[in-house]
Amino acid sequence: MITKKQIEECNTLEDLGALDLGLDYSVGGRGGYVGLWASKVAEHFNIPVNYLPRKFGAYCNYLGGGIRGAIMASSFSKDVPEKKARILEALAEACKRAYENAENETGMNDDYEDGETNWEAEATKAARKANLVSAY
């Protein structure tokens, strides 16, 4: 059984993949997601699969103009028992960390190598600070 402590130590896509819960992801300049297959998560934590979205994890919407929104965690049914809900919350937070770390590893949130300001990164940071999720 995967423990909450193990989940809290996950910071990268590689860490999440090691949990063997069906990692699937797409991280790019127009948003994306880091998700785990609901069927595997539900089976592992012994909860009904319909309590979870098809992919459980985190997502980032594209706001337009090269700007990405806040990284948001998946939700789940309020019928999940409290102890298991805390584990699911930790798992979603681990997916958020892995998503942001994947962005950082590719330089999406940095200025350009020649010293020029990456205005898309600056605007994304501002959107995230304001917790903007959608432009619609």
Backbone bond lengths (Angstrom), bond angles and torsions (degrees), N, CA, C in turn:
res aa  C-N    CA-C-N  psi(-1)  N-CA   C-N-CA  omega(-1)  CA-C   N-CA-C  phi
1 M - - - 1.452 - - 1.534 108.67 -
2 I 1.306 115.93 131.12 1.460 122.23 177.30 1.529 108.02 -72.64
3 T 1.314 116.49 131.77 1.463 120.72 -178.42 1.529 111.05 -95.51
4 K 1.312 115.44 160.85 1.464 120.74 176.72 1.528 109.86 -60.95
5 K 1.318 117.20 -38.38 1.469 121.51 178.68 1.528 111.00 -60.49
6 Q 1.330 117.74 -42.69 1.462 121.38 178.04 1.530 110.29 -62.60
7 I 1.313 116.08 -41.04 1.462 120.99 179.77 1.522 110.36 -65.23
8 E 1.324 116.93 -42.96 1.468 121.15 -178.90 1.516 112.42 -65.47
9 E 1.327 117.69 -18.78 1.463 122.11 177.69 1.525 112.45 -87.42
10 C 1.326 117.52 -5.70 1.468 121.79 179.43 1.528 110.24 -80.20
11 N 1.320 115.88 124.07 1.459 121.69 179.70 1.518 113.82 -129.10
12 T 1.309 116.97 -13.25 1.462 120.77 -174.97 1.528 110.90 -129.25
13 L 1.320 115.51 167.54 1.459 120.48 174.89 1.525 110.38 -60.02
14 E 1.310 116.87 -38.67 1.461 121.19 178.71 1.530 110.89 -61.86
15 D 1.336 116.72 -43.20 1.465 120.81 178.09 1.529 111.08 -60.03
16 L 1.333 116.03 -45.70 1.471 120.07 179.91 1.526 111.13 -65.00
17 G 1.319 116.83 -39.57 1.456 120.93 178.72 1.520 111.96 -60.30
18 A 1.327 116.40 -34.88 1.464 121.21 -179.55 1.530 112.25 -66.79
19 L 1.341 117.57 -18.69 1.469 120.15 177.18 1.527 111.73 -72.43
20 D 1.337 117.12 -16.33 1.462 124.02 177.85 1.532 112.19 58.63
21 L 1.340 115.83 48.44 1.464 121.76 177.77 1.529 111.59 -113.50
22 G 1.318 116.82 22.61 1.467 120.66 175.92 1.511 113.49 78.36
23 L 1.303 117.90 54.53 1.464 122.56 -178.99 1.527 111.53 -63.24
24 D 1.328 114.92 133.29 1.460 122.83 174.59 1.521 105.81 -141.05
25 Y 1.331 117.76 137.75 1.458 118.90 -177.96 1.514 112.23 -154.83
26 S 1.315 113.40 158.41 1.453 122.82 172.89 1.525 105.99 -151.56
27 V 1.313 116.71 113.33 1.460 121.87 -177.74 1.519 107.63 -122.74
28 G 1.341 116.55 120.47 1.450 119.26 -177.93 1.513 112.77 -157.06
29 G 1.293 115.22 -179.39 1.455 122.46 -176.89 1.515 114.16 -66.31
30 R 1.317 117.71 -12.88 1.462 121.73 177.93 1.528 110.72 -113.89
31 G 1.318 115.99 35.36 1.458 121.06 178.80 1.511 111.47 85.37
32 G 1.309 115.40 -167.50 1.450 119.78 -179.58 1.511 111.35 158.40
33 Y 1.334 115.17 -156.81 1.455 120.29 -176.42 1.524 110.58 -157.15
34 V 1.310 115.24 159.01 1.456 124.14 166.10 1.513 104.19 -128.49
35 G 1.316 116.54 113.84 1.455 119.66 -174.94 1.510 113.56 -132.74
36 L 1.306 114.09 156.69 1.453 123.11 174.80 1.519 106.59 -118.92
37 W 1.306 117.95 141.11 1.456 120.50 -177.08 1.521 110.25 -65.30
38 A 1.323 115.75 125.82 1.472 122.15 -177.84 1.526 110.87 -55.38
39 S 1.310 117.50 -38.98 1.469 119.90 -178.17 1.529 111.25 -60.00
40 K 1.326 116.39 -41.06 1.475 120.03 -179.95 1.527 110.95 -72.18
41 V 1.343 116.58 -42.25 1.474 120.60 179.62 1.527 109.07 -63.06
42 A 1.319 116.71 -47.53 1.469 121.13 -178.80 1.527 111.15 -60.74
43 E 1.324 116.08 -44.83 1.470 119.59 179.86 1.522 110.54 -63.02
44 H 1.330 116.56 -45.99 1.459 120.20 -176.58 1.530 112.18 -63.46
45 F 1.340 116.85 -41.47 1.461 120.25 -176.20 1.534 112.46 -98.73
46 N 1.332 115.76 8.11 1.460 122.18 175.17 1.534 112.89 54.27
47 I 1.337 114.47 56.14 1.466 120.87 174.06 1.531 108.22 -130.07
48 P 1.313 118.33 155.24 1.467 119.68 178.40 1.533 111.26 -62.01
49 V 1.307 116.28 135.84 1.466 121.39 -177.29 1.525 111.47 -61.94
50 N 1.330 117.74 -29.71 1.464 119.77 -179.06 1.535 112.53 -74.45
51 Y 1.313 117.67 -0.43 1.476 121.30 173.99 1.532 111.09 -82.51
52 L 1.321 116.43 -8.43 1.469 122.03 -175.25 1.526 110.62 -122.75
53 P 1.354 116.72 155.42 1.473 118.60 170.10 1.533 108.64 -70.23
54 R 1.310 117.29 164.58 1.473 121.84 -177.91 1.524 112.24 -51.66
55 K 1.327 115.94 -43.62 1.470 121.52 172.36 1.520 106.49 -118.81
56 F 1.302 115.87 128.37 1.455 121.35 -178.47 1.515 108.89 -106.17
57 G 1.319 117.86 128.61 1.459 120.16 179.34 1.505 112.68 167.40
58 A 1.338 116.19 -115.42 1.461 121.91 -177.00 1.524 109.24 -147.47
59 Y 1.327 114.88 154.24 1.458 119.84 179.87 1.526 109.78 -143.45
60 C 1.317 115.01 161.37 1.457 122.66 178.67 1.522 107.88 -137.13
61 N 1.316 116.76 122.93 1.463 121.69 178.16 1.522 110.82 -84.12
62 Y 1.309 114.88 152.86 1.465 121.94 173.43 1.517 107.57 -91.70
63 L 1.322 116.89 125.38 1.461 121.54 -177.97 1.519 112.26 -89.56
64 G 1.322 117.81 -15.40 1.458 121.95 -176.19 1.515 110.48 105.55
65 G 1.299 116.43 160.66 1.458 121.45 177.26 1.519 114.57 61.17
66 G 1.328 117.14 25.66 1.461 120.73 -179.79 1.514 113.81 82.70
67 I 1.320 117.22 8.05 1.463 121.37 -175.63 1.527 109.93 -104.36
68 R 1.316 114.76 129.40 1.458 121.18 176.03 1.527 109.19 -99.91
69 G 1.322 116.20 148.33 1.458 121.60 -179.72 1.513 112.39 -86.88
70 A 1.321 114.29 -172.41 1.455 121.13 178.47 1.531 110.14 -61.49
71 I 1.315 115.89 152.92 1.456 121.73 175.24 1.532 105.71 -90.06
72 M 1.321 115.14 119.07 1.463 120.89 -173.89 1.528 110.92 -112.94
73 A 1.326 114.58 145.31 1.463 120.72 178.35 1.524 110.60 -86.06
74 S 1.308 116.08 149.72 1.464 121.38 173.24 1.522 109.90 -64.42
75 S 1.301 114.36 154.12 1.457 119.14 173.53 1.527 108.48 -102.27
76 F 1.316 115.71 175.57 1.459 120.85 177.38 1.521 107.79 -153.24
77 S 1.304 116.00 168.69 1.460 121.83 -175.81 1.531 111.74 -60.49
78 K 1.309 115.58 141.99 1.477 120.65 176.52 1.529 110.46 -70.40
79 D 1.338 117.24 -7.74 1.460 121.50 178.28 1.527 113.44 -81.95
80 V 1.317 117.96 -4.77 1.462 121.23 176.33 1.528 107.69 -68.17
81 P 1.334 117.95 129.19 1.468 120.40 178.20 1.531 111.51 -56.91
82 E 1.329 116.21 147.98 1.471 122.26 -171.83 1.529 113.79 -54.09
83 K 1.309 118.06 -45.13 1.472 120.66 -178.66 1.534 111.02 -61.97
84 K 1.326 116.40 -42.69 1.462 120.13 179.17 1.533 110.67 -73.18
85 A 1.326 117.00 -31.15 1.469 120.58 176.90 1.526 110.39 -62.30
86 R 1.313 117.02 -39.90 1.481 119.81 178.58 1.527 110.97 -63.44
87 I 1.317 116.75 -37.49 1.471 120.27 177.67 1.523 110.11 -68.18
88 L 1.334 117.49 -42.47 1.465 120.55 178.22 1.520 110.74 -63.25
89 E 1.318 118.20 -40.68 1.468 121.81 176.97 1.522 110.27 -60.72
90 A 1.326 117.20 -43.22 1.468 120.89 177.97 1.530 110.29 -63.90
91 L 1.323 117.11 -38.85 1.462 121.08 179.53 1.527 111.03 -65.52
92 A 1.328 116.95 -42.27 1.468 120.58 177.54 1.527 110.60 -64.30
93 E 1.321 117.69 -40.26 1.472 121.17 177.76 1.526 110.95 -64.72
94 A 1.317 117.28 -36.89 1.475 120.64 176.52 1.530 110.05 -63.68
95 C 1.328 116.49 -38.05 1.468 120.18 177.35 1.526 110.55 -65.37
96 K 1.324 117.37 -39.15 1.469 120.84 176.77 1.529 110.29 -61.82
97 R 1.329 117.06 -45.79 1.470 120.22 178.94 1.520 110.88 -60.91
98 A 1.330 116.21 -44.42 1.470 120.58 -179.07 1.529 110.69 -63.52
99 Y 1.339 116.72 -39.04 1.468 120.00 178.84 1.532 109.97 -61.81
100 E 1.322 116.32 -50.96 1.472 119.32 -178.37 1.522 111.24 -64.26
101 N 1.322 117.88 -39.16 1.462 120.27 177.52 1.524 111.44 -64.04
102 A 1.335 117.12 -36.74 1.470 120.06 176.77 1.529 110.16 -64.21
103 E 1.338 117.44 -41.35 1.472 120.48 175.15 1.525 110.54 -59.59
104 N 1.328 115.67 -46.92 1.465 120.37 -177.67 1.521 111.99 -63.52
105 E 1.340 116.83 -39.88 1.463 120.89 -179.49 1.521 112.37 -62.38
106 T 1.327 117.18 -28.82 1.460 120.39 179.97 1.525 112.20 -92.29
107 G 1.335 117.37 -0.81 1.459 121.18 177.76 1.515 114.74 81.39
108 M 1.327 117.48 10.22 1.465 120.34 -177.29 1.532 113.27 -62.58
109 N 1.331 116.85 -25.73 1.465 120.60 -175.70 1.525 112.82 -103.43
110 D 1.325 116.65 10.88 1.465 121.76 -177.28 1.524 111.37 -109.07
111 D 1.324 115.49 161.54 1.452 119.99 170.57 1.532 108.27 -70.73
112 Y 1.317 115.99 165.01 1.457 120.65 -178.23 1.524 111.15 -70.87
113 E 1.334 116.37 155.41 1.459 122.26 -177.27 1.520 112.99 -59.27
114 D 1.343 117.50 -28.89 1.460 120.04 -179.37 1.530 112.43 -81.81
115 G 1.341 116.47 5.51 1.459 120.74 177.96 1.518 114.38 92.91
116 E 1.323 117.26 -7.88 1.462 120.50 178.96 1.527 110.15 -69.84
117 T 1.307 114.91 147.65 1.461 120.47 178.78 1.525 110.28 -71.44
118 N 1.301 116.33 134.12 1.457 122.98 174.22 1.534 105.85 -91.83
119 W 1.316 116.26 94.55 1.461 120.94 -174.15 1.519 112.40 -66.13
120 E 1.326 116.99 -30.04 1.460 119.35 176.06 1.526 110.56 -64.87
121 A 1.323 116.88 -40.76 1.467 120.88 177.40 1.524 110.50 -65.79
122 E 1.330 116.59 -42.14 1.472 120.06 179.17 1.533 110.65 -63.10
123 A 1.311 116.86 -42.91 1.466 120.76 179.62 1.533 110.61 -67.15
124 T 1.330 117.17 -37.46 1.461 120.63 177.58 1.519 110.10 -64.24
125 K 1.330 117.39 -42.98 1.474 120.53 178.02 1.520 110.66 -60.21
126 A 1.321 117.28 -41.88 1.467 121.26 179.67 1.532 110.65 -66.81
127 A 1.327 116.83 -41.15 1.466 120.61 178.59 1.522 110.44 -63.14
128 R 1.312 116.49 -39.64 1.467 120.01 179.82 1.521 111.27 -70.80
129 K 1.299 116.06 -37.97 1.475 118.92 177.23 1.529 110.01 -61.70
130 A 1.330 116.34 -35.61 1.467 121.31 178.37 1.529 111.86 -84.03
131 N 1.358 116.96 -0.83 1.461 123.80 179.97 1.532 112.54 59.89
132 L 1.336 116.98 35.78 1.463 121.20 176.53 1.515 109.55 -73.15
133 V 1.309 116.17 127.92 1.449 121.40 -179.13 1.516 111.07 -105.36
134 S 1.331 116.73 -40.07 1.457 121.55 -175.55 1.520 111.08 -139.78
135 A 1.325 115.31 148.52 1.452 119.75 177.73 1.530 111.03 -95.64
136 Y 1.315 116.67 3.45 1.465 121.14 -176.57 1.502 111.00 -114.51
